[in-house]
């Protein structure tokens, strides 16, 4: 399977897009993390302002290790920001923080795609690991039913990626609205923050294409086995 030319046809284009997206995110973040915002407010201060004005003053804010590890934890009701975002008064920090507050808003309003994604997490984790294992074992043993079990399991991971895309895009949309509504950005800063959000959105799109391409190849391989049978 690893030398099947068809695998490269399915896998390489989304892989290249993912690499490009990661480079784009890194470059965009590095560029705008060095641009101070006119308000002089750190990421933590932006978070507290947006949460407070959005009626989410009960949401906690804390630092988390790493770079671009920022996320909202719906179980703990906690906004976790990387040190570079938490402490810095940059335009990039504003965009990233607003995006994560967007997730907090989704949680608060019961945004359906976010709830669906949360419910898919256990199944997606199982499908990502066990799907590959069942598929590979079935493929090497040439046991088609086991291959289809792997495909069914991996489909859960694909569904998770598909649901994640609108969740992330909606959070970025909310972020833009909040930054403007709270008077935190000038038009130039709004465009810069949008550039950071757009770069991140490309990674979510690449993840979807990568998952779908893998699934399509698995199905292609399974159908090939059936034809040989």
Secondary structure by P-SEA (a helix, b strand, c coil): ccccaaaaaaccaaaaaaaaaaaaaaaaaaaaccccccccccaaaaaaaaaaaaccccbbbbbbcccccccccccccbbbbcccccccccaaaaaaaaaaaaaaaaaaaccaaaaaaaaaaaaaaaaaaaaaaaaaaaaaaccaaaaaaaaaaaaaaaaaaaaaaaaaaaaaaaaaaaaaaaccccaaaaaaaaaaaaaaaaaaaaaaaaaaaaaaaaaaaaaaaaaac
